[in-house]
Amino acid sequence: MPWKESSVVDERIRFVIRLKDGETMASLCREYGILRKTCYKIFERYEECGLEGLTDRARRPTATPINYRYRWKRRS
């Protein structure tokens, strides 16, 4: 029988459920091995967006830095 794998989103959902059931933030952070700052961020996203807030977000920057070399070469 294969092992059941859980996704990151499933773990976040379990985390939020346990937090709402009354477990402390500190104990859950220790158990999951994540920083409190991350725990609060996960819970705040859940509060703002519901279950959709627990999905992964894009990691690319919203704005691309300007390539100054290209810009200066174009001017000359």
Number of C-alpha atoms within 10 A of each C-alpha: 3 4 5 6 7 8 9 12 15 13 13 20 18 12 21 21 12 14 16 12 9 8 13 11 18 12 12 18 17 11 10 12 9 12 13 15 9 11 19 13 13 18 20 14 15 18 13 10 10 11 14 11 17 22 15 9 7 7 6 7 7 7 6 7 7 8 8 9 8 9 10 9 8 8 6 5
